[in-house]
Amino acid sequence: MVRKCLLVSVMVLSASNGIANGGWVIERDDRGDSPLLKDRKTIAMTPEQKEQQALATAYGAALKEEQERIRTHWSAPEVSSETRWVSYSGDYSSKRVVDFEHNQIEISVDSIYQGGRLDFAAMSKKAGSQLQRTLGTSIAAALEGDPIQRAINATYANLGKEIKASDASNELVLKELFNSPRPTAEDVRNKAATLMRNSSIRYQALNASLSLAAIPVNTGKKLTYVVPLPDNRIRKKVVEYRPEVSKNAQRFALSSDVMMAIIHTESHFNPLARSHIPAFGLMQIVPSTAGRDATRKLYKKPSLLSAQYLYNPRKNIEVGAAYLNVLYYDYLKDIKNPESRLYYTIAAYNAGASSVARAFIGKASFTDAVDTINRMTPEQVLERLVKKAPHKETRQYVEKVLKRRAYYAAL
């Protein structure tokens, strides 16, 4: 019972104006004091490790190829990230972006001219069609249409690994915009029409003082419709995920508020979140590091989870909770004060347990840093993390998670 209360009992507010981009950092397992690294003496050359190397290579090659294709049509070869789901039409002439952090959709289309002037009716119709496609896309369909993900799945197949269709969710990526869990085609059309009425236009290299009607004949520029999403969308997403978070928080003796804050900071509730590492899903899990730690906890043996598996929100939350349990109760158990340990856990989730030790002793060794940490008060530990953590991202990350934890505790 005491173990179950440890994380729940810690409530500290910390303000921050910074923005942290989450993600697992592989270096946590490359340090000499890492428990997982010690295990690698026996698993370093296992088939699973070779599989991960093959997947990483496939990911890098697929990313490069996709960016080259995009670059022939767009000046910036943007692909999906932690907070932006990016997709293109088949001919790459149109671009669709769901910006989960700024709560908006961006639809970019080629400029269409009629009689030497922009044909806004035609462009609006084209943008509306692309918006409908975005609103009606499921998580599974989004992954199927992603060239990078297809390359990853093909590598799994070459390795003799089965990608189960049930791993990916058939729920809509933006299901929270609809009253029904299974909206009809008419529901999607109506929602797109409603959202388009509130859209604004962003034109490349357009002077703000220049009237759109005065734009010269075809310049080859793209026109972007910025579509704001409802203010209550994020709250609906919280309502959607909170039962699953609460269930796993209880199962793994964690605070649901901490988990919600981490999800918010890592992905802004983007189920298709993907980082450059790559890490996948709501809680940004790297299969070869955090994924192995979590599967050891869940299934008594480490295994390599597919990206497809980690894009399923419920499965991702379970894996993330299992890893947090391992981090707090196993890897960092020598930090005696539960409040200090919570702060360190949050920083380690972002940057790795060994890397964070640099804030205390100037070198990447958690084992050597423990005595120093235990001589400090929780307030001193927190201050050291937000001022001396080796990466600015980590310093901001700790503050952001604590601030959001307080928000979710008050809901």
C-alpha beads as a LAMMPS data file, in Angstrom:
LAMMPS data file: protein, C-alpha beads

411 atoms
410 bonds

1 atom types
1 bond types

-500.0 500.0 xlo xhi
-500.0 500.0 ylo yhi
-500.0 500.0 zlo zhi

Masses

1 110.0

Atoms # bond

1 1 1 0.000 0.000 0.000
2 1 1 2.885 2.341 0.763
3 1 1 4.343 1.694 -2.668
4 1 1 1.044 2.594 -4.266
5 1 1 0.891 5.897 -2.470
6 1 1 4.416 7.107 -3.098
7 1 1 3.843 8.850 -6.413
8 1 1 0.323 9.894 -5.573
9 1 1 1.425 11.746 -2.472
10 1 1 3.839 14.086 -4.226
11 1 1 2.233 17.328 -5.400
12 1 1 4.506 20.240 -6.266
13 1 1 3.666 23.123 -8.569
14 1 1 6.295 24.532 -10.895
15 1 1 5.658 27.191 -13.531
16 1 1 7.255 27.118 -16.948
17 1 1 6.987 29.004 -20.193
18 1 1 9.235 26.596 -22.064
19 1 1 8.135 23.962 -24.516
20 1 1 9.626 20.514 -24.135
21 1 1 9.730 17.974 -26.881
22 1 1 9.745 14.559 -25.315
23 1 1 11.305 11.324 -26.447
24 1 1 13.326 8.421 -25.177
25 1 1 17.069 8.873 -25.295
26 1 1 18.990 5.718 -26.116
27 1 1 22.068 6.788 -24.136
28 1 1 20.316 5.671 -20.946
29 1 1 21.237 2.114 -21.892
30 1 1 24.709 2.898 -23.172
31 1 1 26.071 4.026 -19.795
32 1 1 28.134 1.758 -17.615
33 1 1 25.723 1.764 -14.685
34 1 1 22.587 0.994 -16.693
35 1 1 20.809 -2.158 -15.459
36 1 1 19.744 -2.884 -19.015
37 1 1 23.305 -2.546 -20.295
38 1 1 24.404 -5.157 -17.776
39 1 1 21.789 -7.491 -19.227
40 1 1 23.156 -6.828 -22.700
41 1 1 26.143 -8.987 -21.825
42 1 1 23.748 -11.830 -22.453
43 1 1 21.337 -10.324 -25.002
44 1 1 23.566 -8.050 -27.129
45 1 1 23.848 -10.584 -29.952
46 1 1 20.392 -12.084 -29.726
47 1 1 18.155 -12.147 -32.803
48 1 1 16.057 -9.385 -31.255
49 1 1 19.052 -7.024 -31.192
50 1 1 19.834 -7.839 -34.814
51 1 1 16.188 -7.220 -35.664
52 1 1 16.270 -3.789 -34.045
53 1 1 19.373 -2.892 -36.025
54 1 1 17.621 -3.943 -39.230
55 1 1 14.554 -1.894 -38.318
56 1 1 16.615 1.186 -37.499
57 1 1 18.409 0.911 -40.832
58 1 1 15.115 0.466 -42.677
59 1 1 13.631 3.470 -40.909
60 1 1 16.567 5.701 -41.820
61 1 1 16.508 4.615 -45.458
62 1 1 12.736 5.035 -45.746
63 1 1 12.901 8.472 -44.143
64 1 1 15.569 9.613 -46.604
65 1 1 13.634 8.285 -49.607
66 1 1 10.380 9.898 -48.506
67 1 1 12.051 13.247 -47.889
68 1 1 13.589 13.108 -51.364
69 1 1 10.149 12.495 -52.888
70 1 1 8.647 15.359 -50.890
71 1 1 11.474 17.716 -51.808
72 1 1 10.558 17.519 -55.507
73 1 1 7.251 19.231 -54.662
74 1 1 7.895 21.142 -51.430
75 1 1 10.781 23.317 -50.290
76 1 1 10.753 21.767 -46.798
77 1 1 10.428 17.942 -46.735
78 1 1 8.318 17.753 -43.581
79 1 1 7.320 14.363 -42.173
80 1 1 5.333 13.423 -39.094
81 1 1 6.779 14.308 -35.692
82 1 1 5.802 14.065 -32.042
83 1 1 3.091 16.722 -32.316
84 1 1 2.393 16.987 -36.067
85 1 1 0.758 14.286 -38.186
86 1 1 1.836 15.039 -41.757
87 1 1 0.434 13.361 -44.865
88 1 1 0.374 14.106 -48.589
89 1 1 -1.901 13.407 -51.531
90 1 1 -0.806 10.634 -53.877
91 1 1 0.861 13.074 -56.269
92 1 1 2.302 15.166 -53.413
93 1 1 0.512 18.275 -54.683
94 1 1 -1.464 18.668 -51.443
95 1 1 -0.271 18.491 -47.862
96 1 1 -2.297 17.803 -44.728
97 1 1 -1.013 18.562 -41.232
98 1 1 -2.765 18.038 -37.915
99 1 1 -0.936 20.192 -35.383
100 1 1 -1.856 18.660 -32.026
101 1 1 0.135 21.193 -30.030
102 1 1 -1.498 24.272 -31.553
103 1 1 -4.894 22.590 -32.027
104 1 1 -5.301 23.237 -35.729
105 1 1 -5.230 21.575 -39.134
106 1 1 -3.245 22.988 -42.044
107 1 1 -4.298 22.082 -45.587
108 1 1 -1.887 23.250 -48.306
109 1 1 -2.871 23.097 -51.976
110 1 1 -1.555 24.417 -55.277
111 1 1 -2.743 27.872 -56.222
112 1 1 -5.520 27.692 -58.835
113 1 1 -5.997 30.596 -61.217
114 1 1 -8.965 31.716 -63.282
115 1 1 -8.526 34.634 -65.655
116 1 1 -5.186 35.539 -64.143
117 1 1 -6.518 35.689 -60.581
118 1 1 -6.681 33.205 -57.755
119 1 1 -9.780 31.019 -57.919
120 1 1 -10.643 30.831 -54.232
121 1 1 -13.795 28.793 -54.806
122 1 1 -11.840 26.041 -56.548
123 1 1 -9.067 26.069 -53.966
124 1 1 -11.517 26.027 -51.071
125 1 1 -13.288 23.043 -52.611
126 1 1 -9.987 21.197 -52.990
127 1 1 -8.925 22.039 -49.439
128 1 1 -12.313 20.935 -48.111
129 1 1 -11.905 17.579 -49.835
130 1 1 -8.478 17.118 -48.249
131 1 1 -9.898 18.098 -44.857
132 1 1 -12.626 15.456 -45.190
133 1 1 -9.968 12.862 -45.885
134 1 1 -8.050 13.888 -42.775
135 1 1 -11.120 13.790 -40.535
136 1 1 -12.187 10.387 -41.846
137 1 1 -8.816 8.643 -41.440
138 1 1 -8.354 5.941 -38.811
139 1 1 -5.085 5.243 -37.032
140 1 1 -4.744 1.990 -38.976
141 1 1 -5.414 3.708 -42.322
142 1 1 -2.947 6.485 -41.517
143 1 1 -0.223 3.917 -40.871
144 1 1 -1.110 1.980 -44.017
145 1 1 -0.777 5.174 -46.058
146 1 1 2.560 6.133 -44.511
147 1 1 5.490 5.087 -46.771
148 1 1 7.894 5.103 -43.837
149 1 1 5.677 2.837 -41.762
150 1 1 5.173 0.490 -44.714
151 1 1 8.943 0.123 -45.004
152 1 1 9.195 -0.692 -41.303
153 1 1 6.436 -3.300 -41.609
154 1 1 8.128 -4.820 -44.661
155 1 1 11.320 -5.217 -42.656
156 1 1 9.391 -7.028 -39.942
157 1 1 8.005 -9.380 -42.601
158 1 1 11.507 -10.032 -43.963
159 1 1 12.587 -10.931 -40.447
160 1 1 9.778 -13.449 -40.201
161 1 1 7.815 -11.334 -37.731
162 1 1 4.065 -11.046 -38.054
163 1 1 2.468 -7.603 -37.954
164 1 1 -0.968 -8.252 -36.546
165 1 1 -3.791 -6.222 -38.052
166 1 1 -5.280 -6.032 -34.562
167 1 1 -2.218 -4.145 -33.297
168 1 1 -3.301 -0.897 -34.943
169 1 1 -6.470 0.845 -33.844
170 1 1 -9.387 1.317 -36.234
171 1 1 -10.507 4.382 -34.304
172 1 1 -10.359 7.712 -36.112
173 1 1 -7.268 9.760 -35.381
174 1 1 -9.579 12.692 -34.556
175 1 1 -12.501 10.726 -33.134
176 1 1 -13.002 13.343 -30.419
177 1 1 -14.457 15.723 -33.036
178 1 1 -17.523 13.518 -33.458
179 1 1 -20.398 12.586 -31.189
180 1 1 -20.484 9.024 -32.498
181 1 1 -17.504 6.641 -32.208
182 1 1 -18.277 5.552 -35.779
183 1 1 -19.287 8.678 -37.710
184 1 1 -20.867 8.286 -41.132
185 1 1 -19.499 9.775 -44.342
186 1 1 -22.157 12.463 -44.034
187 1 1 -20.982 13.249 -40.482
188 1 1 -17.456 13.726 -41.803
189 1 1 -18.609 15.972 -44.668
190 1 1 -20.685 18.120 -42.336
191 1 1 -17.857 18.455 -39.821
192 1 1 -15.403 19.428 -42.568
193 1 1 -17.810 22.062 -43.904
194 1 1 -18.278 23.514 -40.406
195 1 1 -14.553 23.686 -39.747
196 1 1 -13.783 25.208 -43.160
197 1 1 -16.107 28.121 -42.425
198 1 1 -13.735 29.173 -39.637
199 1 1 -10.532 28.697 -41.630
200 1 1 -8.058 31.399 -42.561
201 1 1 -5.681 31.570 -45.501
202 1 1 -1.907 31.703 -45.357
203 1 1 -0.183 32.442 -48.660
204 1 1 3.523 31.891 -49.220
205 1 1 5.589 35.086 -49.263
206 1 1 2.437 37.210 -49.186
207 1 1 2.804 40.666 -47.711
208 1 1 0.163 41.123 -45.027
209 1 1 -0.842 44.478 -46.485
210 1 1 -1.395 43.080 -49.974
211 1 1 -4.946 42.275 -50.998
212 1 1 -5.421 38.650 -52.057
213 1 1 -7.285 39.877 -55.131
214 1 1 -4.131 41.706 -56.218
215 1 1 -1.882 38.641 -56.200
216 1 1 -0.208 38.409 -59.630
217 1 1 -0.664 35.622 -62.145
218 1 1 0.609 32.129 -61.364
219 1 1 3.619 32.243 -59.066
220 1 1 3.711 28.508 -58.346
221 1 1 3.059 29.159 -54.679
222 1 1 1.018 27.039 -52.309
223 1 1 -2.034 28.280 -50.484
224 1 1 -2.527 27.024 -46.920
225 1 1 -5.869 26.900 -45.162
226 1 1 -5.426 27.035 -41.396
227 1 1 -8.394 25.322 -39.755
228 1 1 -8.778 25.905 -35.999
229 1 1 -10.099 22.953 -34.016
230 1 1 -12.648 23.283 -31.189
231 1 1 -11.257 24.586 -27.908
232 1 1 -12.684 21.584 -26.045
233 1 1 -10.969 19.008 -28.277
234 1 1 -8.042 18.448 -25.911
235 1 1 -10.351 18.068 -22.925
236 1 1 -12.294 15.423 -24.862
237 1 1 -9.023 13.640 -25.585
238 1 1 -8.240 13.666 -21.877
239 1 1 -11.655 12.179 -21.123
240 1 1 -11.003 9.503 -23.754
241 1 1 -7.612 8.397 -22.431
242 1 1 -7.980 8.981 -18.697
243 1 1 -9.743 5.671 -17.853
244 1 1 -6.911 3.713 -19.484
245 1 1 -4.330 5.878 -17.741
246 1 1 -6.031 5.458 -14.357
247 1 1 -6.246 1.686 -14.783
248 1 1 -2.530 1.370 -15.525
249 1 1 -1.553 3.900 -12.882
250 1 1 -3.277 1.762 -10.262
251 1 1 -1.781 -1.419 -11.691
252 1 1 1.780 -0.071 -11.596
253 1 1 1.527 2.068 -8.430
254 1 1 1.838 5.380 -10.227
255 1 1 0.107 8.738 -10.201
256 1 1 -2.396 9.088 -13.039
257 1 1 -1.760 12.840 -12.996
258 1 1 1.944 12.291 -13.653
259 1 1 1.114 9.926 -16.502
260 1 1 -1.342 12.370 -18.076
261 1 1 1.232 15.152 -17.799
262 1 1 3.893 13.000 -19.470
263 1 1 1.562 12.052 -22.335
264 1 1 0.640 15.702 -22.816
265 1 1 4.287 16.778 -22.860
266 1 1 5.551 13.914 -25.018
267 1 1 2.926 13.948 -27.771
268 1 1 0.108 16.407 -26.991
269 1 1 -2.178 13.350 -27.263
270 1 1 -1.135 12.582 -30.844
271 1 1 -1.613 8.805 -31.254
272 1 1 0.585 8.895 -34.385
273 1 1 3.493 10.649 -32.660
274 1 1 6.902 9.678 -34.026
275 1 1 10.279 11.181 -33.208
276 1 1 13.575 11.066 -35.086
277 1 1 15.052 8.487 -32.691
278 1 1 12.533 6.889 -33.583
279 1 1 10.103 6.687 -30.683
280 1 1 6.442 5.877 -31.204
281 1 1 3.001 6.755 -29.876
282 1 1 1.481 8.717 -27.032
283 1 1 4.265 8.099 -24.509
284 1 1 7.072 8.035 -27.099
285 1 1 8.454 4.540 -26.608
286 1 1 11.705 3.414 -28.229
287 1 1 11.272 -0.339 -28.851
288 1 1 14.909 -1.265 -28.194
289 1 1 15.249 0.517 -24.833
290 1 1 12.125 1.508 -22.910
291 1 1 10.172 -1.131 -24.825
292 1 1 12.513 -3.873 -23.646
293 1 1 12.399 -2.667 -20.050
294 1 1 8.603 -2.590 -20.162
295 1 1 8.173 -6.013 -21.766
296 1 1 10.494 -7.521 -19.182
297 1 1 8.150 -6.109 -16.546
298 1 1 4.982 -7.134 -18.388
299 1 1 5.953 -10.545 -19.760
300 1 1 9.024 -11.544 -17.685
301 1 1 11.291 -11.360 -20.737
302 1 1 12.447 -8.466 -22.931
303 1 1 11.066 -8.368 -26.449
304 1 1 11.041 -6.011 -29.402
305 1 1 7.687 -4.284 -29.823
306 1 1 6.638 -3.173 -33.284
307 1 1 5.863 0.446 -34.077
308 1 1 2.419 -0.755 -35.147
309 1 1 1.843 -2.078 -31.629
310 1 1 3.016 1.157 -30.026
311 1 1 0.704 3.300 -32.159
312 1 1 -2.257 1.670 -30.423
313 1 1 -3.130 4.169 -27.649
314 1 1 -4.183 1.590 -25.051
315 1 1 -1.133 -0.593 -25.620
316 1 1 1.193 2.393 -25.618
317 1 1 -0.182 3.604 -22.290
318 1 1 0.318 0.142 -20.775
319 1 1 3.921 -0.030 -21.994
320 1 1 4.668 3.508 -20.818
321 1 1 3.236 2.797 -17.374
322 1 1 5.272 -0.395 -17.061
323 1 1 8.430 1.494 -17.940
324 1 1 7.711 4.264 -15.427
325 1 1 7.284 1.576 -12.779
326 1 1 10.661 0.067 -13.663
327 1 1 12.304 3.469 -13.661
328 1 1 10.866 4.652 -10.332
329 1 1 10.810 1.422 -8.322
330 1 1 13.818 -0.429 -9.760
331 1 1 16.402 1.746 -11.500
332 1 1 16.064 4.745 -9.172
333 1 1 15.092 2.941 -5.965
334 1 1 18.253 4.107 -4.180
335 1 1 16.942 7.684 -4.081
336 1 1 15.400 7.622 -0.612
337 1 1 13.054 10.598 -0.693
338 1 1 9.998 9.754 -2.863
339 1 1 9.586 13.375 -3.919
340 1 1 13.215 13.655 -5.030
341 1 1 12.885 10.339 -6.817
342 1 1 9.801 11.560 -8.669
343 1 1 11.632 14.627 -9.939
344 1 1 14.573 12.525 -11.064
345 1 1 12.228 10.008 -12.707
346 1 1 10.603 12.731 -14.784
347 1 1 13.983 14.027 -15.940
348 1 1 15.233 10.498 -16.631
349 1 1 12.146 9.730 -18.709
350 1 1 13.272 12.484 -21.048
351 1 1 17.065 12.266 -20.988
352 1 1 18.071 8.971 -19.381
353 1 1 19.014 8.156 -15.792
354 1 1 22.757 8.339 -16.352
355 1 1 22.695 11.540 -18.371
356 1 1 20.660 13.352 -15.711
357 1 1 23.351 12.531 -13.137
358 1 1 25.532 15.174 -14.789
359 1 1 23.379 17.804 -13.084
360 1 1 24.640 16.554 -9.699
361 1 1 28.194 15.289 -10.159
362 1 1 29.251 16.449 -13.610
363 1 1 29.446 12.962 -15.097
364 1 1 26.988 10.412 -16.461
365 1 1 26.799 7.898 -13.624
366 1 1 23.623 7.534 -11.633
367 1 1 25.306 5.124 -9.194
368 1 1 27.913 7.738 -8.300
369 1 1 25.292 10.488 -8.013
370 1 1 22.987 8.746 -5.524
371 1 1 24.809 9.819 -2.358
372 1 1 24.840 13.443 -3.491
373 1 1 21.126 13.332 -4.300
374 1 1 20.271 11.755 -0.951
375 1 1 22.018 14.572 0.905
376 1 1 19.766 17.129 -0.791
377 1 1 16.207 18.189 -0.028
378 1 1 13.545 17.597 -2.705
379 1 1 13.493 21.332 -3.372
380 1 1 17.248 21.312 -3.956
381 1 1 16.969 18.307 -6.271
382 1 1 14.286 20.044 -8.311
383 1 1 16.273 23.267 -8.489
384 1 1 19.350 21.385 -9.670
385 1 1 17.358 19.605 -12.378
386 1 1 15.733 22.739 -13.792
387 1 1 18.976 24.724 -13.692
388 1 1 21.764 22.201 -14.258
389 1 1 20.341 19.289 -16.278
390 1 1 22.696 18.836 -19.254
391 1 1 20.084 19.662 -21.905
392 1 1 17.795 22.678 -22.087
393 1 1 15.020 20.380 -23.309
394 1 1 15.262 18.329 -20.125
395 1 1 15.237 21.390 -17.883
396 1 1 12.080 22.635 -19.569
397 1 1 10.598 19.138 -19.650
398 1 1 10.688 18.760 -15.863
399 1 1 8.965 22.093 -15.329
400 1 1 6.381 21.418 -18.010
401 1 1 5.456 17.990 -16.643
402 1 1 5.101 19.284 -13.086
403 1 1 2.973 22.202 -14.222
404 1 1 0.707 19.904 -16.211
405 1 1 0.578 17.405 -13.361
406 1 1 -0.944 20.115 -11.189
407 1 1 -3.448 20.874 -13.956
408 1 1 -4.593 17.248 -14.223
409 1 1 -4.755 16.887 -10.453
410 1 1 -7.191 19.808 -10.385
411 1 1 -9.486 18.406 -13.100

Bonds

1 1 1 2
2 1 2 3
3 1 3 4
4 1 4 5
5 1 5 6
6 1 6 7
7 1 7 8
8 1 8 9
9 1 9 10
10 1 10 11
11 1 11 12
12 1 12 13
13 1 13 14
14 1 14 15
15 1 15 16
16 1 16 17
17 1 17 18
18 1 18 19
19 1 19 20
20 1 20 21
21 1 21 22
22 1 22 23
23 1 23 24
24 1 24 25
25 1 25 26
26 1 26 27
27 1 27 28
28 1 28 29
29 1 29 30
30 1 30 31
31 1 31 32
32 1 32 33
33 1 33 34
34 1 34 35
35 1 35 36
36 1 36 37
37 1 37 38
38 1 38 39
39 1 39 40
40 1 40 41
41 1 41 42
42 1 42 43
43 1 43 44
44 1 44 45
45 1 45 46
46 1 46 47
47 1 47 48
48 1 48 49
49 1 49 50
50 1 50 51
51 1 51 52
52 1 52 53
53 1 53 54
54 1 54 55
55 1 55 56
56 1 56 57
57 1 57 58
58 1 58 59
59 1 59 60
60 1 60 61
61 1 61 62
62 1 62 63
63 1 63 64
64 1 64 65
65 1 65 66
66 1 66 67
67 1 67 68
68 1 68 69
69 1 69 70
70 1 70 71
71 1 71 72
72 1 72 73
73 1 73 74
74 1 74 75
75 1 75 76
76 1 76 77
77 1 77 78
78 1 78 79
79 1 79 80
80 1 80 81
81 1 81 82
82 1 82 83
83 1 83 84
84 1 84 85
85 1 85 86
86 1 86 87
87 1 87 88
88 1 88 89
89 1 89 90
90 1 90 91
91 1 91 92
92 1 92 93
93 1 93 94
94 1 94 95
95 1 95 96
96 1 96 97
97 1 97 98
98 1 98 99
99 1 99 100
100 1 100 101
101 1 101 102
102 1 102 103
103 1 103 104
104 1 104 105
105 1 105 106
106 1 106 107
107 1 107 108
108 1 108 109
109 1 109 110
110 1 110 111
111 1 111 112
112 1 112 113
113 1 113 114
114 1 114 115
115 1 115 116
116 1 116 117
117 1 117 118
118 1 118 119
119 1 119 120
120 1 120 121
121 1 121 122
122 1 122 123
123 1 123 124
124 1 124 125
125 1 125 126
126 1 126 127
127 1 127 128
128 1 128 129
129 1 129 130
130 1 130 131
131 1 131 132
132 1 132 133
133 1 133 134
134 1 134 135
135 1 135 136
136 1 136 137
137 1 137 138
138 1 138 139
139 1 139 140
140 1 140 141
141 1 141 142
142 1 142 143
143 1 143 144
144 1 144 145
145 1 145 146
146 1 146 147
147 1 147 148
148 1 148 149
149 1 149 150
150 1 150 151
151 1 151 152
152 1 152 153
153 1 153 154
154 1 154 155
155 1 155 156
156 1 156 157
157 1 157 158
158 1 158 159
159 1 159 160
160 1 160 161
161 1 161 162
162 1 162 163
163 1 163 164
164 1 164 165
165 1 165 166
166 1 166 167
167 1 167 168
168 1 168 169
169 1 169 170
170 1 170 171
171 1 171 172
172 1 172 173
173 1 173 174
174 1 174 175
175 1 175 176
176 1 176 177
177 1 177 178
178 1 178 179
179 1 179 180
180 1 180 181
181 1 181 182
182 1 182 183
183 1 183 184
184 1 184 185
185 1 185 186
186 1 186 187
187 1 187 188
188 1 188 189
189 1 189 190
190 1 190 191
191 1 191 192
192 1 192 193
193 1 193 194
194 1 194 195
195 1 195 196
196 1 196 197
197 1 197 198
198 1 198 199
199 1 199 200
200 1 200 201
201 1 201 202
202 1 202 203
203 1 203 204
204 1 204 205
205 1 205 206
206 1 206 207
207 1 207 208
208 1 208 209
209 1 209 210
210 1 210 211
211 1 211 212
212 1 212 213
213 1 213 214
214 1 214 215
215 1 215 216
216 1 216 217
217 1 217 218
218 1 218 219
219 1 219 220
220 1 220 221
221 1 221 222
222 1 222 223
223 1 223 224
224 1 224 225
225 1 225 226
226 1 226 227
227 1 227 228
228 1 228 229
229 1 229 230
230 1 230 231
231 1 231 232
232 1 232 233
233 1 233 234
234 1 234 235
235 1 235 236
236 1 236 237
237 1 237 238
238 1 238 239
239 1 239 240
240 1 240 241
241 1 241 242
242 1 242 243
243 1 243 244
244 1 244 245
245 1 245 246
246 1 246 247
247 1 247 248
248 1 248 249
249 1 249 250
250 1 250 251
251 1 251 252
252 1 252 253
253 1 253 254
254 1 254 255
255 1 255 256
256 1 256 257
257 1 257 258
258 1 258 259
259 1 259 260
260 1 260 261
261 1 261 262
262 1 262 263
263 1 263 264
264 1 264 265
265 1 265 266
266 1 266 267
267 1 267 268
268 1 268 269
269 1 269 270
270 1 270 271
271 1 271 272
272 1 272 273
273 1 273 274
274 1 274 275
275 1 275 276
276 1 276 277
277 1 277 278
278 1 278 279
279 1 279 280
280 1 280 281
281 1 281 282
282 1 282 283
283 1 283 284
284 1 284 285
285 1 285 286
286 1 286 287
287 1 287 288
288 1 288 289
289 1 289 290
290 1 290 291
291 1 291 292
292 1 292 293
293 1 293 294
294 1 294 295
295 1 295 296
296 1 296 297
297 1 297 298
298 1 298 299
299 1 299 300
300 1 300 301
301 1 301 302
302 1 302 303
303 1 303 304
304 1 304 305
305 1 305 306
306 1 306 307
307 1 307 308
308 1 308 309
309 1 309 310
310 1 310 311
311 1 311 312
312 1 312 313
313 1 313 314
314 1 314 315
315 1 315 316
316 1 316 317
317 1 317 318
318 1 318 319
319 1 319 320
320 1 320 321
321 1 321 322
322 1 322 323
323 1 323 324
324 1 324 325
325 1 325 326
326 1 326 327
327 1 327 328
328 1 328 329
329 1 329 330
330 1 330 331
331 1 331 332
332 1 332 333
333 1 333 334
334 1 334 335
335 1 335 336
336 1 336 337
337 1 337 338
338 1 338 339
339 1 339 340
340 1 340 341
341 1 341 342
342 1 342 343
343 1 343 344
344 1 344 345
345 1 345 346
346 1 346 347
347 1 347 348
348 1 348 349
349 1 349 350
350 1 350 351
351 1 351 352
352 1 352 353
353 1 353 354
354 1 354 355
355 1 355 356
356 1 356 357
357 1 357 358
358 1 358 359
359 1 359 360
360 1 360 361
361 1 361 362
362 1 362 363
363 1 363 364
364 1 364 365
365 1 365 366
366 1 366 367
367 1 367 368
368 1 368 369
369 1 369 370
370 1 370 371
371 1 371 372
372 1 372 373
373 1 373 374
374 1 374 375
375 1 375 376
376 1 376 377
377 1 377 378
378 1 378 379
379 1 379 380
380 1 380 381
381 1 381 382
382 1 382 383
383 1 383 384
384 1 384 385
385 1 385 386
386 1 386 387
387 1 387 388
388 1 388 389
389 1 389 390
390 1 390 391
391 1 391 392
392 1 392 393
393 1 393 394
394 1 394 395
395 1 395 396
396 1 396 397
397 1 397 398
398 1 398 399
399 1 399 400
400 1 400 401
401 1 401 402
402 1 402 403
403 1 403 404
404 1 404 405
405 1 405 406
406 1 406 407
407 1 407 408
408 1 408 409
409 1 409 410
410 1 410 411
